[in-house]
C-alpha cells in the first residue's frame, strides 16, 4: 500500500479546495465581463489573440481550477480515500494560478516565448495534480464507475496538457505536421471530451444522488457512458488530426454517452426524495439540458449539417458556457457553503445552535444569477451564430450581470469565515439519563445541507444506556458522506450535554444501508426540504 504523502491528513483543510474555487470564480467573473468588451472580436473569426485569451480564461482559469479544487473535496468522498498530499496540492495551486495568468496575458498580447514559459508552469502544476491523484487512486479498493471515469478524465487531462505544450512550442519553432486549425480543434475536443466530460459524468453518478436524496443510478447507462467516451473520444481526436471519416462515428459514440448520462440525471430527478430544488440543483439540471443542445450542434458539425466559425462558436458556448459552466456554478453553490460551514460552524455543532447551509446563502442573488446566466448563455450562443456584434454585446452584458450576481453570492457565503466564539454553558448532573433525553439531544444535531436532525433523517438505529454510559448505533446517508469523520464528534458533544451522561460511544454502521425512505416526512420536514 502506498503511504500517505507529506501533509496528508484524514480530514482535508477546507481552505485548500476553497482557494481553488475562489480563484476559479474570479476567473469566471472576469470572463463574463470580457464577453461584452470583446463583442467586436467575437463577431469575427474565433482565432483572434484576445479571444484565445478569453477561451483559456474559461477553460483553464474557470473550468480546470474549479474541477481541481472540487476534486480535493469530492474525490475523498466519492472514492472514500484521503488525498495523498495536501502540501503538494497547495504548491500546485500557485503554479496553476501564476501559469494561467501568464498564459492569458501572453495570449492577449500575442507574445509566444512568454506564452511557452507560462504553459510550462501550468504543465508543472497539472503534473503535481496528476501525481497526487494517481497516488490517491492507487489506494482505491473498489473500482466503481466513478473511479474508472476519474482515471479516464485524468488521462485526458495529461494528454491535453502535453498537446497544449506542443501547440505553444509550435508557435515558435513550427514543427507540427498538418494544418493548424484541425490540430487546434483536436486540442479543444480532447480537453472537453477527454478531460471535462468524464469527470463531470463520473462525479455526478455519486454526488447527484446525495444532493437530490435519490437512489444511486445503475444499469445500461453506465456501460454506454464508459465505452462511449473510451472509444468515441480517441476516434474523434484522430479524425480531426488527419482522418476526417472517423469524426462522425466518433461523435455518435460520444453522443450515446451523453444520452446515457442524461438518462441517469432524469431518473435521479424523477425519483428524488427531495421535493423542491434549491438554486444549486436548478443550475445543475439546467446545465444538463444545455448538453442536449450542445450534443445536437456537435453532431451537426460532425455530419457537416453545420459548418464555419459561427456554428463552431455557438457549439463552444453551448458546451463550455451551457453544460459545463452551469453545472460547475450549481456544484459551487453546494460545495462552497459546506466548506465555509465546516470551517466556521462545525466546531460548535452539538454545543450550540448553528445555521444550516441554506442560511449561509443568498437565495435572491442565486435566483437572479440563474436567470441571467442561463439567459445570457442561450442568447450569446444565438448571437454568435448570427455574427451580430450588437446582439453579442447585449447577451454579453446579461452574462456579465449574471457573473456578478454569482460572485456576490459566493462573497456573501465567504463573509461567514470569521467564527463565533460564543459557546453554551452546559450544566452537569448526576441523574440517570433517559432515552427520551438522548433523543432530544440528538434532535439538535442537524444535517447542514437539509436542516433536518439525524433523528428525523432516520440515521439513528439504536440507543443503549448503562449507568451513564451511552452507546449510539447510527448510519450516514452514504459511506462517502462529507461529514463521515466529524459526525461522531457532533453526536458526542450533544449527548454529553445530557445530565447524568458520563461517556458516549458512537458506532457507525452501513448494515442496513440508509435509504431516503427512512426520512419521516412530517409537514415540518417537508417544509425544510422545500
Order of alpha helices (4+ residues) and beta strands (2+ residues): alpha-alpha-alpha-alpha-alpha-alpha-alpha-alpha-alpha-alpha-alpha-alpha-alpha-alpha-alpha-alpha-alpha-alpha-beta-beta-alpha-beta-alpha
